[in-house]
Amino acid sequence: LDELETVYKQKGISLAAFKNYLFAHDITLVTNRLVFTYFLEDMKSFFYLRQLYFEDQIYYFRSFIELAKNNPNTAILWDKNNLFVDLTDSKIKALVFEFDGHRLYSTPPTLDGLKEVILLSLTTLYRVLGKPRLIDFIDQRDKVIRFAEQVLRASSVQEVERVLEETIVNVERQEEIRREYEESLKQMKFFERRKEIRKAKANGKLTAATSSEFVE
């Protein structure tokens, strides 16, 4: 146990520059089993991601990419119960990872593990055994389905990263257009504004909730 604690601390030093690993504050042996104890204040379980809008989820997916890119050096347990959302820095963190004297067994290839955690975030599934059905998705908008399909087709971690970054750019561009449009509405007279809102809602540019702010 003393030797394991020593190499665990050394691993912590080597991972000091990374923000996607959570370190135990205590390691003990209980009936020949290694037990890690963690402080989980300000942490949420993996399933917290399912409560977020897709436009917010994608930024957390960057953490999955970072874990996958470093997986050859520090393998993690690609399991939903091993991943927590840290609300203090908006990153995903892995609890169990490999270090000298503590090997991980039966772990999937990095790309498969990466794809699974992304798809689990987007669906109501608890295991991904194939291509999810439309009904499995929490948010069934076209852009979400298209993103999931591109992730599934990706042949490397780098390709998943490219798909994610392109999606983030598109989402941010759409958000900028929406803000500019809403700002232009504020400059209109009341009746012009109502006419423009009806037109925008018909074209899907503005939600009912948002439009009510301008009508009032």
Secondary structure, 3 states (H helix, E strand, C coil): CHHHHHHHHHHHHHCCCCCCECCCCEEEEECCEEEEECCCCCEEEHHHHHHCCHHHHHHHHHHHHHHHHCCCCCCECCCHHHEEEECCCCEEEECCECECCECCCCCCCHHHHHHHHHHHHHECCCCCCCCCCHHHECCCCHHHHHHHHHHHHCCCHHHHHHHHHHHHHHHHHHHHHHHHHHHHHHCCCHHHHHHHHHHHHHCCCCCHHHHHHHHC
